[in-house]
């Protein structure tokens, strides 16, 4: 099973660098590529169109999967920003059919390096999400596959 990881954060978010370093080690150990897109605060604001930076994942995943079909998106500031940091060939590899593309929030760190992430994805699933243990959130989108 082919699995690819992707994350996005701004260059002021130190946890993003720490978690990406650990997750990159995990990826190297299991031959799972990780694409980390690091933007400036100004670029994140353009990407998220004034929303909370958590909306960056929506913009990035939309750009990866829909930029060819959505002509407005192809000409947006988000596409211009992402195009600088993620080449078309890298985007195409992430969007390639077959296998899984797994979104990791920038503060998500893989702690069990003995298990391959495909163990979470087996079983004929189309979408994998986590449950948030907080009382206010029922759905955790820190990992989306």
VOKOL-597801 format. One record per atom (N, C-alpha, C, O, CB): residue in one letter; x, y, z. Coordinates in steps of 0.2 Angstrom, whole numbers, padded with zeros to 4 digits, always signed. Each point is the difference from the previous one (the first is absolute). Glycine has a CB too. Example, Ala and Ser with C-alpha at 12.3 -4.5 7.8 and 13.67 -1.06 7.14 Angstrom:
# residues 2
A+0066-0028+0039 A-0004+0006+0000 A+0004+0006+0000 A+0005-0001+0003 A-0014-0005+0003 S+0007+0011-0010 S+0004+0006+0001 S-0004+0005+0003 S+0003+0006+0001 S+0003-0009-0011 
# end
This chain:
# residues 145
X+0004-0006+0000 X-0004+0006+0000 X+0004+0006+0000 X+0005+0001+0004 X-0014-0007+0002 X+0008+0011-0011 X+0004+0006+0000 X-0003+0005+0004 X-0006+0001+0000 X+0009-0004-0011 X+0001+0006+0016 X-0002+0005+0004 X+0004+0006-0001 X+0006+0000+0000 X-0011-0008+0009 X+0002+0014-0009 X+0004+0007+0000 X-0003+0004+0005 X-0006+0000+0002 X+0009-0001-0014 X+0002+0005+0016 X-0002+0004+0005 X+0001+0008-0002 X+0004+0001-0004 X-0001-0010+0012 X-0008+0013-0006 X+0001+0007-0002 X-0002+0004+0007 X-0004-0002+0003 X+0002+0000-0016 X+0006+0008+0014 X-0002+0004+0005 X+0002+0007-0002 X+0003+0001-0005 X+0000-0009+0013 X-0006+0013-0005 X+0001+0007-0001 X+0000+0004+0006 X-0004-0001+0005 X-0002+0000-0016 X+0011+0006+0011 X+0000+0005+0006 X+0003+0006-0002 X+0004+0000-0005 X-0004-0010+0013 X+0000+0015-0003 X+0004+0006-0002 X+0006+0000+0004 X+0001-0004+0005 X-0011+0010-0006 X+0015-0002-0002 X+0007-0001+0003 X+0001+0003+0007 X+0006+0000+0002 X-0003+0001-0014 X-0008+0002+0015 X+0000+0002+0007 X-0002-0006+0005 X+0000+0001+0006 X-0002+0011-0010 X-0001-0017+0001 X-0002-0006+0004 X+0005-0005+0002 X+0001-0005-0004 X-0013+0007-0001 X+0015-0001+0010 X+0006-0004+0002 X-0002-0008+0001 X+0004-0004-0002 X+0002+0014+0007 X-0012-0011-0003 X-0002-0007+0001 X+0000-0003-0007 X+0001-0006+0000 X-0008+0009+0010 X+0005+0001-0015 X+0000-0003-0007 X+0007-0003-0002 X+0000-0006-0003 X-0009+0014+0000 X+0014-0004+0005 X+0007-0003-0002 X+0002-0006+0004 X+0002-0005-0003 X+0001+0017+0000 X-0005-0012+0009 X+0002-0006+0004 X-0004-0006-0002 X+0003-0005-0001 X-0001+0013+0011 X-0009-0007-0011 X-0004-0006-0001 X+0002-0003-0007 X+0000-0006-0002 X-0009+0011+0009 X+0010+0000-0012 X+0002-0002-0007 X+0007-0004+0000 X+0001-0004-0004 X-0007+0014+0000 X+0011-0008+0008 X+0006-0003+0001 X-0001-0007+0002 X+0003-0005-0003 X+0003+0015+0006 X-0010-0011+0002 X-0001-0007+0003 X-0004-0004-0005 X+0001-0006-0002 X-0001+0010+0013 X-0005-0001-0014 X-0004-0003-0005 X+0004-0002-0007 X-0002-0005-0003 X-0008+0011+0008 X+0015-0002-0006 X+0004-0002-0006 X+0004-0006+0002 X+0001-0004-0005 X+0000+0016+0001 X+0002-0012+0010 X+0003-0006+0002 X-0004-0006-0001 X+0002-0006-0002 X+0005+0012+0010 X-0013-0006-0006 X-0005-0005+0000 X-0001-0002-0008 X+0000-0006-0001 X-0006+0010+0012 X+0005+0001-0015 X-0001-0001-0007 X+0006-0004-0003 X-0001-0004-0004 X-0007+0014+0004 X+0014-0008+0002 X+0006-0003-0003 X+0000-0007+0002 X+0002-0004-0004 X+0004+0015+0004 X-0007-0012+0006 X+0000-0007+0003 X-0005-0005-0004 X+0002-0006-0001 X+0001+0011+0013 X-0009-0002-0014 X-0005-0004-0003 X-0001+0001-0007 X-0004-0003-0003 X-0001+0003+0014 X+0010+0004-0014 X-0001+0001-0007 X-0006+0004-0002 X-0003-0002-0005 X+0010-0008+0002 X-0009+0014+0007 X-0006+0004-0001 X+0002+0007-0001 X+0002+0004+0005 X-0009-0012+0002 X+0006+0011-0013 X+0002+0007-0001 X-0004+0005+0004 X-0006-0001+0001 X+0010-0002-0012 X-0001+0008+0013 X-0004+0006+0003 X+0002+0006-0003 X+0006+0002-0001 X-0006-0008+0012 X-0005+0010-0013 X+0000+0007-0003 X-0002+0005+0005 X-0005+0000+0002 X+0003-0005-0013 X+0007+0009+0014 X-0001+0005+0005 X+0000+0007-0004 X+0005+0002-0003 X+0000-0009+0012 X-0011+0011-0009 X+0000+0006-0003 X+0000+0005+0005 X-0004+0001+0005 X-0003-0005-0014 X+0012+0008+0009 X+0002+0005+0005 X-0001+0007-0003 X+0003+0002-0004 X+0005-0009+0011 X-0013+0011-0004 X-0001+0007-0003 X+0001+0005+0005 X+0000-0001+0006 X-0009-0004-0013 X+0010+0011+0005 X+0000+0006+0004 X-0007+0002+0003 X-0005-0003-0003 X+0015+0007-0003 X-0010+0000+0011 X-0006+0002+0003 X-0005+0003-0005 X-0006-0001-0001 X+0012+0002+0012 X-0002+0004-0015 X-0004+0003-0006 X-0003-0005-0005 X-0006+0001-0002 X+0013+0009+0004 X-0003-0015-0004 X-0002-0005-0005 X-0006-0004+0003 X-0005-0002-0003 X+0017+0002-0002 X-0012-0002+0012 X-0005-0003+0003 X-0006+0004+0000 X-0006-0003-0001 X+0014-0003+0008 X-0008+0012-0006 X-0006+0005+0000 X-0003+0000-0007 X-0006+0000+0000 X+0011+0007+0009 X-0001-0007-0014 X-0003+0000-0007 X-0003-0007-0001 X-0005+0000-0003 X+0014+0008-0001 X-0005-0013+0006 X-0003-0007-0001 X-0007-0001+0003 X-0004-0003-0003 X+0016-0001+0002 X-0012+0006+0007 X-0006-0001+0004 X-0006+0005-0001 X-0005+0000+0004 X+0013-0006+0005 X-0006+0011-0013 X-0005+0006-0001 X-0003+0003+0006 X-0006+0001+0000 X+0004-0007-0011 X+0006+0007+0016 X-0002+0004+0006 X-0003-0005+0005 X-0001+0002+0006 X-0001+0008-0013 X+0002-0016+0006 X-0003-0005+0005 X+0006-0002+0004 X+0006+0001-0001 X-0015-0005-0007 X+0007+0000+0014 X+0005-0003+0004 X+0005-0004-0004 X-0002-0003-0005 X-0006+0003+0015 X+0014-0001-0008 X+0005-0004-0004 X-0002-0007-0001 X+0003-0003-0004 X+0006+0011+0008 X-0013-0011+0001 X-0002-0007-0001 X-0004-0001-0007 X+0000-0005-0002 X-0001+0005+0015 X-0001+0006-0016 X-0003-0001-0007 X+0005-0001-0005 X-0002-0002-0006 X-0007+0009+0010 X+0015-0007-0002 X+0005-0001-0005 X+0000-0007-0003 X+0001-0001-0006 X+0006+0009+0012 X-0009-0013-0002 X+0000-0007-0002 X-0006-0001-0006 X+0001-0003-0005 X+0003-0001+0016 X-0009+0008-0010 X-0006+0000-0005 X+0003+0003-0007 X-0001-0003-0005 X-0008+0004+0015 X+0012+0004-0009 X+0003+0004-0006 X+0005-0005-0004 X+0000+0000-0006 X-0002+0012+0012 X+0006-0015-0002 X+0006-0004-0003 X-0003-0006-0003 X+0001-0002-0006 X+0007+0006+0015 X-0013-0008-0005 X-0003-0006-0003 X-0004+0002-0006 X+0000-0004-0005 X+0000-0001+0016 X-0003+0011-0011 X-0004+0002-0006 X+0004+0001-0006 X-0001-0002-0005 X-0008+0007+0013 X+0015-0002-0006 X+0004+0002-0006 X+0004-0006-0003 X+0001-0001-0006 X+0001+0012+0012 X-0001-0016-0001 X+0003-0006-0003 X-0005-0004-0004 X+0002-0003-0006 X+0005+0002+0016 X-0013+0000-0008 X-0005-0004-0004 X-0004+0004-0005 X-0003-0004-0004 X+0003-0003+0014 X-0001+0013-0009 X-0005+0003-0004 X+0002+0006-0005 X-0004+0003-0003 X-0004-0006+0012 X+0014+0005-0009 X+0003+0006-0003 X-0001-0001-0008 X-0002+0005-0003 X+0010-0003+0012 X-0008-0008-0011 X-0001-0001-0008 X-0007+0001-0002 X-0002+0003-0005 X+0011-0011+0005 X-0014+0006+0005 X-0007+0001-0002 X-0003+0007+0002 X-0005+0002-0003 X+0004-0015+0005 X+0004+0016+0003 X-0003+0006+0002 X+0004+0006-0002 X+0005+0002+0002 X-0009-0008+0008 X+0002+0009-0016 X+0004+0005-0003 X+0001+0006+0004 X+0005+0004+0000 X-0009-0008-0011 X-0001+0006+0015 X+0001+0005+0005 X+0005-0001+0005 X+0004+0004+0002 X-0016-0001-0003 X+0013-0009+0003 X+0005-0002+0005 X+0007+0000-0003 X+0005+0002+0003 X-0013-0009+0003 X+0008+0005-0012 X+0007+0000-0004 X+0003+0007+0000 X+0006+0001-0001 X-0010-0011-0006 X-0001+0015+0007 X+0003+0007-0001 X+0000+0004+0007 X+0001+0006+0000 X-0006-0006-0012 X+0003-0004+0018 X+0000+0004+0006 X+0007+0001+0003 X+0005-0003-0002 X-0016-0003+0004 X+0010+0010+0003 X+0006+0002+0004 X+0003-0007+0004 X+0006-0001+0000 X-0010+0013+0001 X-0001-0016+0001 X+0003-0006+0003 X+0004-0005-0005 X+0005-0002+0002 X-0016+0003+0005 X+0008-0001-0013 X+0004-0004-0005 X+0007+0003-0001 X+0005-0003-0001 X-0016-0001-0005 X+0011+0011+0005 X+0006+0003-0001 X+0005-0001+0006 X+0006-0001-0001 X-0012+0010-0006 X+0004-0009+0013 X+0004-0001+0006 X+0002-0007+0000 X+0006-0001+0001 X-0012+0010+0005 X+0002-0014-0007 X+0002-0007+0001 X+0004-0002-0006 X+0005-0004+0001 X-0015+0002+0005 X+0009+0005-0012 X+0004-0001-0006 X+0008+0001+0001 X+0004-0003-0003 X-0014+0005-0004 X+0011+0003+0011 X+0007+0002+0002 X+0003-0005+0004 X+0006-0001+0000 X-0009+0013-0001 X-0001-0015+0006 X+0003-0004+0005 X-0001-0008-0002 X+0004-0004+0003 X-0006+0013+0005 X-0002-0010-0012 X-0001-0007-0002 X-0001-0001-0007 X-0004+0003-0003 X-0002-0005+0014 X+0011-0001-0015 X+0001+0000-0007 X-0006-0004-0003 X-0003-0004+0004 X+0015+0005-0003 X-0014+0000-0007 X-0005-0003-0003 X+0001-0008+0000 X-0004-0004+0001 X+0002+0014-0009 X+0008-0012+0007 X+0002-0007+0000 X-0001-0003+0007 X-0002-0006+0001 X+0010+0008-0010 X-0006+0002+0014 X-0001-0003+0007 X-0008+0000+0001 X-0002-0005+0003 X+0013+0010+0001 X-0015+0000-0006 X-0007+0000+0001 X-0003-0006-0004 X-0004-0004+0003 X+0004+0016-0002 X+0002-0013-0007 X-0002-0006-0004 X+0001-0007+0004 X-0004-0004-0001 X+0006+0011-0010 X+0004-0007+0014 X+0002-0007+0003 X-0005+0000+0006 X-0002-0006+0002 X+0014+0007-0005 X-0013+0004+0007 X-0005+0000+0006 X-0007-0002-0003 X-0003-0004+0004 X+0010+0012+0002 X-0009-0006-0011 X-0007-0001-0003 X-0001-0006-0004 X-0005-0002-0002 X+0004+0014+0002 X+0007-0016-0001 X+0000-0006-0004 X-0005-0005+0002 X+0000-0001+0006 X+0012+0003-0009 X-0016-0005-0001 X-0005-0005+0002 X+0004-0006+0003 X+0005-0002-0002 X-0013+0006-0006 X+0004-0008+0012 X+0003-0006+0004 X+0003+0002+0006 X+0004+0005+0001 X-0002-0010-0012 X-0003+0001+0016 X+0003+0002+0006 X-0003+0005+0004 X-0006+0002-0001 X+0017-0006-0003 X-0008+0007+0009 X-0003+0005+0005 X+0004+0006+0000 X+0006+0000+0000 X-0011-0010+0007 X+0002+0016-0006 X+0003+0006+0001 X-0002+0001+0007 X-0006+0001+0002 X+0007+0004-0014 X+0003-0004+0017 X-0001+0001+0007 X+0002+0007+0002 X+0006+0002+0000 X-0005-0014+0003 X-0006+0016-0001 X+0001+0007+0003 X+0002-0001+0007 X-0003-0004+0004 X-0005+0009-0012 X+0014-0002+0010 X+0002+0001+0007 X+0000+0007+0002 X+0003+0004-0003 X+0004-0015+0002 X-0011+0013+0007 X+0001+0006+0002 X+0007+0001+0002 X+0003-0004+0002 X-0015+0004+0003 X+0014+0007-0005 X+0007+0001+0002 X+0002-0002+0007 X+0006-0001+0001 X-0007+0010-0009 X-0004-0009+0012 X+0002-0002+0007 X-0001-0008+0002 X+0000-0002+0005 X-0003+0014-0002 X+0002-0016-0009 X-0001-0007+0001 X+0007-0003-0001 X+0003+0001-0005 X-0015+0000+0001 X+0013-0005+0009 X+0007-0004+0000 X-0001-0007+0001 X-0004-0002+0004 X+0009+0012+0001 X-0003-0014-0010 X+0000-0007+0000 X+0004-0002+0006 X+0006+0001+0000 X-0008-0002-0012 X-0001-0003+0017 X+0004-0002+0006 X+0002-0007+0000 X+0005-0003+0003 X-0010+0011+0003 X+0001-0012-0010 X+0002-0008-0001 X+0003-0001-0006 X-0004-0001-0005 X-0005-0002+0013 X+0016+0003-0009 X+0003-0001-0006 X+0001-0007-0002 X+0003-0002-0005 X+0003+0012+0007 X-0009-0015+0002 X+0000-0007-0001 X-0005-0002-0005 X+0000-0005-0003 X+0005+0003+0014 X-0011+0006-0011 X-0005-0002-0005 X-0001+0004-0006 X+0001+0006+0000 X-0007-0009+0010 X+0005+0000-0015 X-0001+0003-0007 X-0007+0003+0000 X-0005-0003+0003 X+0013-0004-0009 X-0009+0014+0004 X-0006+0003+0000 X-0005-0004-0004 X-0006+0001+0001 X+0012+0010+0000 X-0004-0015-0006 X-0005-0004-0004 X-0005-0004+0005 X-0005-0002-0002 X+0013+0002-0008 X-0005-0002+0016 X-0004-0004+0004 X-0006+0004+0003 X-0005-0003+0001 X+0015-0003+0003 X-0010+0012-0004 X-0006+0004+0001 X-0005+0001-0006 X-0006+0001+0001 X+0013+0005+0008 X-0004-0007-0015 X-0004+0001-0006 X-0003-0007-0003 X-0004+0001-0004 X+0011+0009+0002 X-0005-0015+0005 X-0003-0007-0003 X-0007+0000+0002 X-0003+0003+0004 X+0014-0009-0003 X-0014+0002-0005 X-0007-0002+0002 X-0006+0003-0005 X-0005+0001+0002 X+0009-0002+0009 X-0002+0003-0017 X-0004+0003-0005 X-0003+0006+0002 X-0006+0002-0002 X+0003-0013+0000 X+0006+0015+0006 X-0002+0007+0001 X+0001+0005-0005 X+0004-0001-0004 X-0002-0001+0016 X-0007+0007-0013 X+0001+0005-0005 X+0003+0007+0004 X+0002+0004-0004 X-0012-0009-0003 X+0008+0005+0013 X+0002+0006+0004 X+0002-0002+0007 X-0004-0004+0003 X-0003+0012-0010 X+0012-0005+0010 X+0002-0001+0007 X+0001+0006+0003 X+0003+0005-0002 X+0003-0015-0001 X-0010+0011+0009 X+0000+0006+0004 X+0001-0002+0007 X-0001-0006+0002 X-0006+0013-0010 X+0009-0002+0012 X+0001-0002+0008 X-0006+0003+0004 X-0003+0005-0003 X+0016-0006+0001 X-0014-0001+0008 X-0004+0002+0004 X+0003+0005+0005 X+0006-0002+0003 X-0013-0008-0004 X+0005+0016+0002 X+0003+0004+0005 X-0003-0001+0007 X-0006-0001+0001 X+0008+0010-0010 X+0003-0010+0014 X-0003-0001+0006 X-0002+0006+0004 X-0003-0001+0006 X+0011-0008-0006 X-0008+0015-0003 X-0002+0006+0004 X-0008+0000+0000 X-0003-0003-0005 X+0013+0009+0001 X-0013-0003+0008 X-0007+0000+0001 X-0003+0004-0006 X-0006-0001-0002 X+0007+0000+0014 X+0002+0006-0015 X-0002+0005-0005 X+0000-0003-0007 X-0003+0002-0004 X+0006+0007+0012 X+0002-0014-0009 X+0001-0002-0007 X-0001-0008+0000 X+0003-0003+0004 X+0005+0013-0006 X-0012-0012-0003 X-0001-0007-0001 X+0004-0003-0005 X+0001-0006+0000 X-0013+0008+0004 X+0014+0003-0008 X+0004-0002-0006 X+0007+0003+0000 X+0001+0006+0001 X-0011-0008-0008 X+0015-0002+0006 X+0007+0003+0000 X+0003-0001-0007 X+0000-0006-0002 X+0002+0003+0014 X-0001+0008-0015 X+0003+0000-0007 X+0008+0001+0000 X+0002+0002-0005 X-0013+0002+0001 X+0014-0006+0009 X+0007+0000+0001 X+0003-0005-0005 X+0006+0001-0002 X-0006+0004+0014 X-0003-0010-0013 X+0002-0005-0005 X-0006-0002-0004 X-0005-0002+0002 X+0014-0003+0006 X-0008+0006-0014 X-0005-0002-0005 X+0003-0004-0006 X+0005+0002-0003 X-0012+0009+0006 X+0004-0016-0004 X+0002-0005-0006 X-0005-0001-0004 X+0001-0004-0005 X+0008-0001+0012 
# end
